[in-house]
Amino acid sequence: MALLAAAAAWAAGQADPPDEDPMSFEDPPREAGPTTPPPRELEIYEGRLIREITMLRPAGHDRPGEFVPLDAADRRDIENTIRTRAGSEYVQRTITGDIERLNRRGRYRQVDLRAALQTDGSIILYITVALQPIVRDVQSVGNKELSDQDIVKVVSILIGTPVDRYQLDRACRRIKDLYRDKGFYLAECTVDEKALEEQEIVLFKVREGERVKVMDIRFEGNNSFTPRELRSQIKTKEAWPIFRRGPLDDNMLDTDVSALVDFYRDRGYLDVRVDRIVRTSPNGREAIVTFVIDEGRVYTLRSLQVYFPRLARTFDTAEEANRQAAPGETVLQLGAGEFAVFPPGQFSVEQLRGMMLLKPGDVYSQDKMRKSFDAIREAYGKLGYVFDDPDRGAIPVLLTSRELRDPESPQVDMLLRIVEGRQYKTGVVEIIGNELTRHEVIRRHIEVEPDKPLDSTAIQESRKRLDRLRLFQPGSVKITIQAPDPEDPEYRDVIAEITETNTGSFTFGVSVGSDDGFGGRIALEQRNFDVTDWPDSFGEFASGRAFRGAGQTFKMEALPGTEVQLYTISLTEPYLFESDYSASGTLFFRKRDYDEYDEERYGGRASFGRRFGTRWVGSLPIRIESINLSDIDAGSPVDYWEVADQNILTSVGLSLTRTSVDDFIRPTKGTRIEMLAEQAGALGGDFTFTTLKAQHQIFLTVSEGFLGDKTVLSFKTSAGYIPQGPDEAPVYERFYLGGQSFRGFNYRTISPKGIRNDTKTLGDDPVGGTWSFFFGTEILQPLWSEVVAVVGFIDSGTVTNDPGFDQYRVSAGFGVRVYIPGLSPAPLAFDFGFPLVKYYGDRERVFTFSIDIPF
C-alpha cells in the first residue's frame, strides 16, 4: 500500500507532456532536468530512522500510471550519487542535496521523493525517477544550403547519450554557426519535441532565411581616427565579388566592438563606448553595419608608484612613517591613515620606472602598460626569480596594478604592486617523450643549464626553438619548472616534455613561374635523419625507425621542367660533433634552357659553418662544378662562344650572415645581413676570379590590427662585384637583373649587351656584368585575414662592368600574395611592374608570377 501511495503521489505531481510545437533553444535552461525539492511535509520525518530506500520509475507509455523498480545499473548509479543511506537518520538538508546532485547528472528527466511512516516509527523512502530518453538518431529538415552530412558532423555526438537540453541547445548553435559562416545571418534552429518524445529522435528543424552580405561598413562619432584606421581593427569585412562573401555574423560583430574598444583604450580613450547597428535591406539579403562610437576624453599618465607589499611596514601617520624610514627606503601613502615604508626590491623604484614604456605626461595606453609589465617580468625572469601562483603556476614575479582615474581631469595615477618570489638555480634538466630523437638533439636547444639562474625567459625561448625544429607534434612541447627540492631548496628541476611525430615526407608538386616556366617536383625528405643509425632488421627499416633521431636533414629531390631541370641529393648536420659547427654536402645535376643558350651543370657543393651566438653565422662554402653551354646561335655574343666547351669551375668562399627577423618565412620585423667573398680557381679549374657580394634587408611593422595582421615595410639593398672584370669571369658567373629580381623588366635583361659573334657588332643579347647594385622597397598590407595580401613596390638598380650608378633603372608596381596554410610556406606571388626609367635594349615584362603547389 505504501508503494502504491508513493507512486500515485508522484504521478499526480507529474506535469502533462508538452505540446507538439517545437521548443526554441535561444535561451535554454542549463539544468539537465527540473530541480524538485523534497516536499515540506517531509520535514516532520527529520531525525527518524530510514528503514529502507525503494527506487522506482514509470513503467512506460504502454502502461500509464504504473511504476516498476529500477534495474540494477540505474540503482547503483543513484546509490553512488546520493549520500542518504538506509539505516541512517532522515536529514532534510541532505535529501535536498541528493536531489540536486541527481538532477545535475543529466540522466533523469524528473526526480521525486516520498516517505511512508511505519508502525515502529521508522520510514521507507521512495525515490521515483523518470529516465531521460536515449537519443537513437539525429536528423534534420529544412536544410538546403547545408547537406545532412554537414549537419550530422557537428551534432553526431548526441547519438547514444541521454537527452540533455543544454547539449541540444549547443548543437543548435553549432548548426547556426555553420550557416553564419556561409552568410545566413537569420538562420534559426529548433528541435521537434514530438519526435524526441515519441521516437527518441532529435529532429532539427532549420529555417535558413536569406544569405546576408555586408555591403558597407560605416562609423559614427569617430572624430579622432579615420574609417580606414578603424576598419583595419575589425574582422567583419565588406563583400567583394568572387574574392570575399562578406557574411554578416553577430558573434563577429561583438568581437569587433571589443576590438574597437581596445583600440581606443590603447590610445588613451579610457571612457570610450562602442555599439553597432545593423540595417538590412527589404529583401533581407544585404546589410549595412554602422559602429557608433562615443570617444570620450584622452587620458594621460600623471604618476606611477611602485609598492613592494612583502617588504613594507605600515604606519598610521606620514610623520611616523618618515621618521621610521631608513635612508634609501620609500614612503608611500596607500590610503587614508595608511602609510607604507619599504626598501628597494631586486630593482629600485627608479629602475622599474625606467623599464616602463609609459612616462608621466604620456597618453595612457593599456597596450604599452601590458608590454611594460612584460618587460619587468622578463627582467626578473633572467635573474632566476620564480613566484608560484596557484592559478598561473611558476611565473617570474606577481604583478598587479591599480588604476586611479581623476574624476575632475582626464589623468590616471597608476600603482604597481610587485610581489617578488625567490631566486633559484637550475637543477636537473630532464627530457621525456623522445622515443626516437637523441637526447642531445633536444638538449642543445634548451637554454637553461644546471647551476645557473633559472631563467624563465630562456625557458619560453627554448620552447619556441624546439617548436621551430618541426621534429615534434605541433604544440606538444612543454617545458615546466618543478617544485623546489626539500633537501636542496635553492634548486628547481626543469622537465621538457615532447611528443614525437613523423618527420619524413614524400611529396609531389608542380610549380610555374614567369622566370622558370612549368615544372614538377618529387621530393623525399627526412628532417630527423641519423646517418649512423643503421637498421638491425628489415622490420625496423620498414617501420621507419632506422636512420632517425640525430636531427640531420637528408633530402632527395627531382624537379623536371620545361625550362629548368634540377636533381639533388643532400645531407645537412646542423651541430657537427655536438658543437656550434655545422656541415652540409650536396650532389646535383642542373639543366637550364635560356633564350640564348642551354646550360648544363653537375657537381658537388659542401659547406662548413659556425654559429656565433644566436644571430651570426659564418660559413666556408666549397663547390666543384662542370659547366657546358650548347645550342648557341651563330649570332649570339662572342662571350657565349668563348666558354661553349665543357669547363671546370672550383671555388672556396667565406660568408658571414646576421639574422634577427622574427619569422624566416613571413618576417614582420628585424634585419638580414649577408656578406660573401668567393675565390674561383682556389682548387684548380679553368677560371680564376673573385666574387664579392653583400645584401641587407630590413623589415618594419608600420601598423598592427587588433587581430594581429601587420602592415610591413621592407627595404632591400644588394651589391655584387668581380674585380677582375668580364675578361676573367665567364658569362654564366656574372650578374644579371630582371624578372622577379627586378620587376617590370624581362628576366636577365638588365645587363650589358654582347658583341655578336657573326658580325662583330653590338647585339641585343645580355652577357652579364661584373658590377651589380639593387635597391628596392616594398609595403605589404594584409587584405583578407592571413591568406591574401597586397603589395606595392619600387625596384631600382643597375648592372654594368664598372662600379657606379650608370644606366640606373627604376620600376614601380603592385602585386598580390596568396598564402595557403598547410600547402606551401612560400606564397603564390603575382606582380605587375611598370618601368619608369629604362635604356636601349631593355625588354619589358609587366606581369611576373611564381606558383609552387605541393600535393
ZAMARGU-4260 file (C-alpha; in steps of 0.2 Angstrom, whole numbers, plus 5000, padded with zeros to 4 digits):
<rodrens>
0) 5000/5000/5000 | 5014/5012/5004 | 5022/5008/4987 | 5006/5012/4978 | 5003/5028/4988
5) 5020/5034/4984 | 5018/5030/4965 | 5001/5038/4965 | 5008/5054/4973 | 5022/5055/4960
10) 5010/5053/4946 | 4998/5066/4952 | 5013/5079/4953 | 5019/5075/4936 | 5015/5088/4923
15) 5007/5084/4906 | 5018/5082/4891 | 5022/5097/4881 | 5013/5102/4865 | 5019/5097/4848
20) 5026/5114/4845 | 5045/5113/4844 | 5054/5121/4858 | 5065/5136/4854 | 5083/5135/4860
25) 5088/5153/4860 | 5089/5154/4879 | 5088/5136/4886 | 5088/5130/4904 | 5106/5124/4908
30) 5100/5111/4920 | 5099/5093/4915 | 5081/5092/4922 | 5069/5100/4934 | 5075/5103/4952
35) 5062/5096/4963 | 5065/5099/4981 | 5058/5087/4994 | 5040/5092/4999 | 5040/5102/5015
40) 5028/5089/5023 | 5043/5078/5024 | 5051/5089/5037 | 5041/5080/5050 | 5052/5065/5047
45) 5068/5074/5052 | 5078/5063/5063 | 5068/5047/5060 | 5077/5031/5055 | 5076/5026/5037
50) 5072/5008/5037 | 5073/5006/5018 | 5076/5015/5001 | 5065/5010/4987 | 5069/5016/4969
55) 5055/5017/4955 | 5052/5023/4938 | 5037/5024/4926 | 5033/5008/4918 | 5032/5016/4900
60) 5020/5024/4888 | 5010/5007/4886 | 5007/5006/4905 | 5002/5024/4910 | 5001/5026/4929
65) 5011/5011/4933 | 5029/5010/4941 | 5042/4997/4942 | 5058/4995/4952 | 5074/5002/4944
70) 5086/4990/4936 | 5102/4986/4945 | 5113/4998/4934 | 5102/5013/4937 | 5100/5009/4956
75) 5119/5008/4958 | 5120/5025/4949 | 5109/5033/4961 | 5117/5025/4976 | 5134/5031/4970
80) 5126/5049/4969 | 5116/5051/4985 | 5123/5052/5002 | 5107/5046/5011 | 5108/5028/5016
85) 5096/5015/5023 | 5099/5014/5042 | 5104/5032/5044 | 5093/5046/5050 | 5082/5057/5039
90) 5090/5074/5036 | 5081/5086/5026 | 5096/5096/5021 | 5105/5080/5015 | 5090/5075/5005
95) 5089/5092/4996 | 5107/5090/4991 | 5104/5072/4985 | 5090/5078/4973 | 5101/5092/4966
100) 5115/5080/4963 | 5104/5068/4954 | 5097/5082/4943 | 5115/5088/4939 | 5119/5070/4932
105) 5108/5074/4917 | 5102/5056/4917 | 5085/5059/4924 | 5071/5070/4917 | 5062/5071/4934
110) 5066/5066/4952 | 5053/5065/4966 | 5054/5059/4984 | 5041/5052/4996 | 5041/5043/5013
115) 5029/5031/5021 | 5029/5030/5040 | 5030/5013/5048 | 5022/5007/5064 | 5039/5007/5073
120) 5042/5025/5069 | 5054/5022/5055 | 5051/5027/5037 | 5053/5019/5020 | 5060/5032/5007
125) 5053/5031/4989 | 5064/5039/4976 | 5055/5039/4959 | 5064/5045/4944 | 5059/5047/4925
130) 5074/5042/4915 | 5079/5054/4901 | 5077/5045/4884 | 5092/5040/4875 | 5095/5048/4858
135) 5093/5035/4845 | 5097/5046/4829 | 5099/5063/4823 | 5091/5070/4808 | 5087/5087/4800
140) 5074/5095/4789 | 5073/5112/4780 | 5092/5112/4776 | 5096/5116/4758 | 5112/5125/4758
145) 5120/5113/4770 | 5119/5094/4767 | 5113/5082/4780 | 5131/5075/4782 | 5137/5093/4786
150) 5125/5095/4800 | 5127/5077/4807 | 5146/5080/4808 | 5144/5093/4821 | 5129/5085/4831
155) 5133/5066/4829 | 5140/5066/4847 | 5122/5067/4853 | 5118/5049/4847 | 5118/5036/4861
160) 5118/5049/4875 | 5103/5054/4887 | 5093/5069/4881 | 5101/5085/4888 | 5093/5102/4885
165) 5109/5111/4886 | 5118/5099/4874 | 5103/5101/4862 | 5105/5120/4863 | 5124/5119/4859
170) 5120/5108/4844 | 5108/5121/4838 | 5120/5134/4840 | 5133/5124/4830 | 5121/5122/4816
175) 5118/5141/4816 | 5136/5144/4816 | 5138/5134/4801 | 5125/5144/4792 | 5133/5161/4798
180) 5149/5156/4791 | 5140/5155/4774 | 5132/5172/4777 | 5115/5166/4783 | 5114/5178/4797
185) 5095/5175/4800 | 5096/5156/4801 | 5086/5148/4815 | 5086/5130/4823 | 5073/5122/4834
190) 5070/5104/4840 | 5055/5094/4836 | 5049/5089/4853 | 5036/5076/4847 | 5049/5066/4838
195) 5060/5067/4853 | 5046/5062/4865 | 5039/5048/4854 | 5053/5041/4844 | 5068/5047/4854
200) 5075/5055/4838 | 5082/5073/4838 | 5075/5081/4823 | 5082/5098/4820 | 5071/5110/4811
205) 5081/5123/4801 | 5074/5139/4794 | 5088/5146/4783 | 5082/5163/4779 | 5092/5173/4766
210) 5110/5175/4764 | 5115/5192/4771 | 5130/5201/4764 | 5139/5216/4772 | 5139/5229/4758
215) 5145/5244/4768 | 5154/5247/4785 | 5151/5264/4792 | 5157/5273/4808 | 5149/5287/4818
220) 5157/5298/4831 | 5175/5294/4826 | 5182/5311/4827 | 5200/5306/4830 | 5203/5291/4819
225) 5198/5288/4800 | 5187/5274/4795 | 5202/5266/4786 | 5211/5265/4803 | 5196/5258/4811
230) 5192/5245/4798 | 5209/5238/4800 | 5205/5233/4818 | 5189/5223/4814 | 5186/5206/4807
235) 5169/5210/4798 | 5173/5214/4780 | 5163/5221/4766 | 5158/5208/4752 | 5169/5208/4736
240) 5163/5199/4721 | 5172/5182/4719 | 5185/5186/4732 | 5175/5188/4748 | 5157/5184/4753
245) 5157/5197/4767 | 5145/5187/4779 | 5135/5195/4792 | 5139/5187/4809 | 5133/5193/4826
250) 5147/5185/4836 | 5160/5193/4824 | 5151/5210/4827 | 5153/5208/4846 | 5171/5204/4843
255) 5173/5219/4833 | 5165/5230/4846 | 5178/5224/4859 | 5192/5226/4846 | 5187/5244/4843
260) 5186/5247/4862 | 5203/5240/4865 | 5210/5251/4850 | 5203/5267/4858 | 5209/5262/4876
265) 5226/5258/4869 | 5227/5276/4863 | 5221/5284/4880 | 5202/5285/4877 | 5198/5275/4893
270) 5179/5281/4893 | 5176/5275/4876 | 5159/5267/4872 | 5155/5257/4856 | 5139/5250/4849
275) 5134/5243/4832 | 5118/5245/4822 | 5113/5233/4808 | 5102/5239/4794 | 5096/5225/4782
280) 5088/5228/4765 | 5070/5224/4762 | 5074/5208/4754 | 5085/5203/4769 | 5100/5199/4758
285) 5111/5214/4761 | 5116/5224/4776 | 5124/5240/4782 | 5134/5239/4798 | 5137/5255/4807
290) 5148/5256/4823 | 5143/5270/4834 | 5157/5277/4844 | 5157/5289/4859 | 5176/5293/4861
295) 5176/5302/4877 | 5192/5311/4883 | 5210/5307/4881 | 5219/5302/4897 | 5237/5304/4902
300) 5248/5296/4915 | 5250/5308/4929 | 5260/5297/4941 | 5267/5280/4943 | 5270/5272/4960
305) 5278/5256/4964 | 5274/5246/4980 | 5283/5230/4987 | 5270/5223/5000 | 5281/5209/5007
310) 5295/5221/5011 | 5283/5235/5018 | 5280/5241/5036 | 5264/5251/5038 | 5261/5267/5049
315) 5246/5277/5054 | 5253/5294/5050 | 5265/5302/5037 | 5276/5309/5051 | 5279/5292/5059
320) 5282/5284/5043 | 5295/5297/5038 | 5303/5296/5055 | 5305/5277/5054 | 5311/5276/5036
325) 5329/5272/5034 | 5340/5280/5020 | 5335/5273/5003 | 5318/5267/5008 | 5302/5274/5000
330) 5287/5281/5009 | 5270/5278/5000 | 5253/5283/5006 | 5241/5268/5002 | 5225/5276/5009
335) 5218/5287/5022 | 5228/5284/5038 | 5239/5271/5030 | 5257/5274/5025 | 5270/5261/5019
340) 5289/5261/5021 | 5299/5248/5011 | 5316/5246/5005 | 5320/5243/4986 | 5317/5226/4979
345) 5328/5217/4967 | 5326/5233/4957 | 5324/5250/4963 | 5309/5261/4960 | 5319/5271/4948
350) 5325/5256/4938 | 5307/5249/4937 | 5301/5266/4931 | 5315/5265/4918 | 5308/5249/4911
355) 5291/5256/4908 | 5286/5262/4891 | 5274/5275/4898 | 5281/5290/4907 | 5272/5303/4917
360) 5264/5315/4904 | 5262/5302/4891 | 5245/5297/4883 | 5239/5282/4894 | 5239/5266/4884
365) 5234/5249/4891 | 5244/5240/4877 | 5260/5250/4882 | 5256/5246/4900 | 5255/5227/4897
370) 5271/5227/4887 | 5279/5237/4901 | 5274/5223/4913 | 5281/5210/4901 | 5297/5219/4902
375) 5298/5219/4921 | 5293/5200/4921 | 5307/5197/4909 | 5320/5206/4919 | 5315/5196/4935
380) 5315/5180/4925 | 5333/5182/4918 | 5339/5183/4936 | 5330/5167/4941 | 5316/5173/4951
385) 5301/5162/4952 | 5284/5165/4961 | 5272/5151/4962 | 5255/5157/4958 | 5240/5145/4962
390) 5232/5150/4945 | 5246/5153/4933 | 5259/5141/4940 | 5278/5146/4941 | 5279/5164/4935
395) 5294/5176/4937 | 5285/5189/4948 | 5267/5193/4953 | 5262/5210/4946 | 5246/5218/4949
400) 5241/5236/4946 | 5228/5248/4952 | 5222/5262/4940 | 5215/5278/4948 | 5206/5290/4937
405) 5204/5308/4942 | 5186/5312/4941 | 5190/5331/4938 | 5203/5329/4924 | 5207/5315/4912
410) 5223/5309/4922 | 5227/5292/4928 | 5238/5288/4944 | 5245/5270/4942 | 5250/5260/4957
415) 5261/5245/4953 | 5261/5231/4966 | 5276/5219/4965 | 5277/5203/4975 | 5294/5195/4972
420) 5297/5177/4973 | 5313/5168/4977 | 5329/5167/4966 | 5333/5149/4961 | 5346/5140/4951
425) 5343/5127/4938 | 5343/5109/4945 | 5342/5094/4933 | 5335/5097/4916 | 5326/5081/4911
430) 5318/5077/4894 | 5304/5064/4892 | 5294/5058/4877 | 5309/5057/4865 | 5307/5039/4859
435) 5317/5041/4843 | 5326/5058/4845 | 5343/5058/4853 | 5343/5067/4870 | 5357/5079/4864
440) 5347/5085/4849 | 5334/5092/4861 | 5346/5097/4875 | 5356/5109/4863 | 5340/5120/4861
445) 5336/5121/4879 | 5345/5137/4885 | 5344/5134/4904 | 5359/5125/4912 | 5362/5117/4928
450) 5369/5128/4942 | 5365/5144/4933 | 5350/5155/4936 | 5333/5148/4932 | 5329/5160/4918
455) 5311/5158/4914 | 5313/5169/4899 | 5326/5157/4892 | 5313/5143/4895 | 5300/5151/4885
460) 5313/5154/4871 | 5318/5136/4872 | 5300/5130/4869 | 5299/5141/4854 | 5316/5135/4847
465) 5310/5117/4849 | 5294/5120/4840 | 5303/5128/4826 | 5313/5112/4823 | 5297/5104/4816
470) 5303/5087/4824 | 5289/5085/4836 | 5270/5087/4836 | 5265/5105/4834 | 5261/5112/4851
475) 5266/5097/4860 | 5282/5104/4868 | 5280/5109/4886 | 5294/5115/4897 | 5289/5116/4916
480) 5298/5121/4932 | 5296/5109/4945 | 5293/5112/4964 | 5309/5115/4974 | 5318/5100/4981
485) 5315/5100/5000 | 5333/5094/5003 | 5340/5107/4991 | 5328/5122/4991 | 5339/5133/4981
490) 5337/5122/4965 | 5322/5118/4955 | 5322/5105/4941 | 5316/5108/4924 | 5306/5095/4913
495) 5305/5096/4895 | 5291/5085/4888 | 5289/5082/4869 | 5279/5071/4858 | 5287/5063/4843
500) 5279/5065/4826 | 5283/5059/4808 | 5297/5069/4802 | 5299/5060/4785 | 5289/5066/4769
505) 5287/5060/4751 | 5279/5074/4741 | 5274/5078/4724 | 5270/5096/4717 | 5270/5107/4702
510) 5277/5125/4700 | 5275/5138/4687 | 5284/5155/4686 | 5287/5168/4673 | 5306/5165/4675
515) 5307/5147/4677 | 5292/5140/4666 | 5282/5125/4671 | 5290/5111/4682 | 5286/5096/4693
520) 5293/5091/4710 | 5296/5075/4718 | 5305/5075/4735 | 5310/5063/4748 | 5315/5071/4765
525) 5319/5066/4782 | 5321/5081/4794 | 5327/5070/4809 | 5339/5059/4800 | 5354/5049/4808
530) 5367/5043/4796 | 5374/5031/4809 | 5358/5023/4814 | 5358/5008/4803 | 5343/4996/4804
535) 5345/4980/4815 | 5332/4971/4804 | 5321/4974/4789 | 5306/4977/4800 | 5315/4991/4809
540) 5319/4999/4792 | 5301/4996/4785 | 5293/5004/4801 | 5303/5020/4798 | 5313/5018/4815
545) 5330/5017/4806 | 5341/5031/4801 | 5331/5043/4813 | 5335/5053/4828 | 5351/5064/4826
550) 5342/5080/4819 | 5351/5079/4802 | 5342/5083/4786 | 5343/5071/4772 | 5334/5076/4755
555) 5332/5069/4738 | 5324/5080/4726 | 5319/5079/4707 | 5312/5095/4698 | 5309/5091/4680
560) 5303/5106/4670 | 5301/5114/4653 | 5315/5127/4656 | 5324/5121/4672 | 5328/5103/4677
565) 5336/5100/4694 | 5341/5084/4703 | 5349/5084/4720 | 5354/5073/4735 | 5360/5082/4751
570) 5364/5079/4769 | 5365/5093/4782 | 5372/5091/4800 | 5367/5107/4810 | 5378/5103/4825
575) 5393/5094/4820 | 5400/5084/4835 | 5388/5092/4846 | 5397/5109/4843 | 5392/5126/4836
580) 5399/5120/4819 | 5389/5113/4805 | 5392/5104/4789 | 5382/5100/4773 | 5385/5092/4757
585) 5376/5091/4740 | 5377/5082/4724 | 5367/5090/4709 | 5363/5090/4691 | 5355/5106/4684
590) 5350/5110/4666 | 5343/5127/4661 | 5336/5132/4644 | 5339/5151/4642 | 5333/5160/4627
595) 5351/5162/4621 | 5358/5145/4625 | 5356/5129/4636 | 5367/5127/4651 | 5371/5111/4659
600) 5379/5109/4676 | 5384/5095/4688 | 5395/5093/4703 | 5396/5094/4721 | 5395/5108/4735
605) 5400/5107/4753 | 5399/5120/4767 | 5406/5121/4784 | 5399/5134/4796 | 5399/5140/4814
610) 5386/5149/4824 | 5392/5164/4834 | 5378/5167/4847 | 5360/5166/4840 | 5361/5179/4826
615) 5378/5177/4817 | 5383/5163/4806 | 5400/5161/4797 | 5402/5148/4784 | 5415/5141/4771
620) 5407/5136/4755 | 5416/5125/4743 | 5410/5120/4725 | 5416/5109/4711 | 5406/5110/4695
625) 5407/5105/4677 | 5398/5118/4666 | 5394/5116/4647 | 5385/5128/4635 | 5375/5121/4620
630) 5363/5126/4607 | 5371/5143/4604 | 5365/5153/4589 | 5378/5159/4577 | 5373/5177/4580
635) 5375/5175/4599 | 5388/5186/4608 | 5406/5181/4607 | 5406/5179/4626 | 5395/5164/4624
640) 5406/5155/4611 | 5422/5158/4622 | 5415/5146/4636 | 5405/5135/4624 | 5415/5119/4628
645) 5415/5110/4644 | 5424/5119/4658 | 5428/5115/4676 | 5424/5128/4690 | 5430/5127/4708
650) 5429/5140/4722 | 5431/5142/4740 | 5422/5156/4749 | 5419/5164/4766 | 5402/5171/4771
655) 5395/5180/4786 | 5377/5181/4789 | 5367/5190/4803 | 5348/5187/4805 | 5337/5195/4818
660) 5320/5193/4809 | 5305/5187/4819 | 5300/5174/4806 | 5310/5167/4792 | 5295/5164/4781
665) 5285/5180/4784 | 5296/5192/4793 | 5287/5207/4801 | 5302/5215/4810 | 5321/5213/4810
670) 5336/5213/4798 | 5346/5201/4787 | 5364/5204/4783 | 5373/5193/4771 | 5391/5195/4765
675) 5401/5183/4754 | 5419/5183/4747 | 5422/5169/4735 | 5438/5164/4725 | 5436/5154/4710
680) 5450/5143/4705 | 5456/5140/4723 | 5455/5121/4720 | 5460/5122/4701 | 5449/5123/4686
685) 5448/5134/4671 | 5444/5151/4679 | 5452/5162/4691 | 5442/5177/4698 | 5435/5184/4714
690) 5417/5187/4718 | 5411/5199/4732 | 5393/5200/4737 | 5383/5209/4750 | 5365/5211/4754
695) 5355/5220/4768 | 5336/5218/4771 | 5326/5227/4785 | 5308/5224/4790 | 5297/5236/4799
700) 5280/5234/4806 | 5271/5250/4801 | 5254/5246/4809 | 5246/5231/4818 | 5227/5227/4819
705) 5218/5220/4834 | 5218/5203/4826 | 5237/5203/4823 | 5238/5207/4805 | 5253/5218/4801
710) 5257/5231/4788 | 5275/5228/4784 | 5288/5240/4776 | 5304/5232/4769 | 5319/5238/4761
715) 5332/5228/4751 | 5350/5233/4746 | 5362/5222/4737 | 5378/5224/4728 | 5390/5212/4719
720) 5407/5215/4711 | 5420/5204/4702 | 5436/5215/4702 | 5445/5205/4688 | 5431/5211/4675
725) 5422/5202/4661 | 5438/5195/4653 | 5441/5183/4668 | 5423/5179/4673 | 5413/5168/4662
730) 5396/5173/4656 | 5387/5161/4667 | 5395/5168/4683 | 5392/5187/4680 | 5377/5197/4687
735) 5360/5199/4679 | 5344/5208/4685 | 5326/5206/4679 | 5311/5196/4681 | 5307/5193/4699
740) 5323/5200/4704 | 5319/5217/4696 | 5300/5218/4692 | 5294/5227/4676 | 5309/5220/4666
745) 5311/5204/4657 | 5322/5190/4665 | 5340/5194/4665 | 5338/5209/4653 | 5346/5222/4664
750) 5364/5218/4659 | 5377/5224/4647 | 5374/5218/4629 | 5387/5207/4620 | 5396/5209/4603
755) 5388/5197/4590 | 5399/5183/4585 | 5395/5184/4567 | 5395/5202/4563 | 5406/5208/4577
760) 5393/5222/4581 | 5384/5226/4597 | 5369/5215/4598 | 5354/5214/4610 | 5358/5198/4620
765) 5364/5201/4638 | 5381/5194/4643 | 5380/5199/4662 | 5391/5212/4671 | 5404/5212/4684
770) 5396/5226/4695 | 5378/5225/4701 | 5368/5236/4713 | 5350/5235/4718 | 5339/5245/4730
775) 5320/5241/4732 | 5306/5245/4744 | 5290/5235/4747 | 5275/5238/4758 | 5264/5223/4762
780) 5246/5225/4768 | 5235/5210/4773 | 5219/5211/4764 | 5209/5196/4770 | 5215/5188/4786
785) 5231/5179/4784 | 5228/5172/4767 | 5228/5187/4755 | 5239/5202/4755 | 5243/5216/4743
790) 5260/5224/4740 | 5266/5240/4732 | 5284/5241/4727 | 5298/5251/4719 | 5313/5242/4712
795) 5329/5251/4706 | 5347/5246/4701 | 5359/5243/4688 | 5371/5230/4681 | 5387/5236/4672
800) 5406/5231/4671 | 5412/5246/4682 | 5406/5251/4700 | 5394/5266/4699 | 5376/5270/4695
805) 5377/5272/4676 | 5361/5266/4667 | 5351/5266/4683 | 5334/5258/4680 | 5318/5261/4691
810) 5301/5252/4691 | 5286/5253/4701 | 5271/5242/4703 | 5259/5232/4714 | 5255/5214/4717
815) 5246/5200/4727 | 5252/5187/4739 | 5241/5172/4742 | 5246/5161/4757 | 5239/5144/4758
820) 5242/5136/4776 | 5247/5118/4775 | 5250/5119/4757 | 5267/5128/4755 | 5276/5140/4766
825) 5280/5152/4751 | 5266/5162/4745 | 5258/5162/4727 | 5265/5179/4720 | 5258/5189/4706
830) 5266/5206/4702 | 5263/5220/4690 | 5278/5231/4687 | 5280/5246/4676 | 5297/5253/4670
835) 5299/5271/4675 | 5317/5273/4669 | 5324/5261/4656 | 5338/5260/4642 | 5341/5254/4625
840) 5340/5235/4624 | 5329/5233/4639 | 5314/5221/4637 | 5299/5225/4647 | 5289/5212/4657
845) 5273/5219/4665 | 5267/5203/4674 | 5278/5191/4684 | 5272/5177/4695 | 5278/5162/4705
850) 5267/5147/4710 | 5273/5132/4719 | 5259/5119/4724 | 5264/5103/4733 | 5252/5088/4733
</rodrens>
